[in-house]
Amino acid sequence: MPRVMTDTLTDMAIENEHAHPLEASHEAISFSSLDWGSSKDTAWIYGIVIGWGGPAANELAEKFGWSPEVVDRMRKLHKSYRAKELKESR
């Protein structure tokens, strides 16, 4: 079946037939236009899959009432997710 050109990066991520499950999730979230920091649940998902760099995690912790332990757990989950994603793509 011929590849159809898409008009968004998210569509291209979704149509990546060679992506492994964790990589596909990472791509779909990375290229999404969703404001991932707008709600507690989406911020948590983004933090695990993509990771909140710099002061963003602390800003979200303040916004959503996350304790330092919760932020630390999210960072550990992200580190684990990323290690598995890299292992999966080898």
Buried (B, 14 or more C-beta within 10 A) or exposed (E): EEEEEEEEBBBBBBEEEEBBEBBBBBBBBBBBEEEBBEEEEBBBBBBBBBBBEEEBBEEBBEEBEBEEEBBEBBBEBBEEBBEEBEEEEE
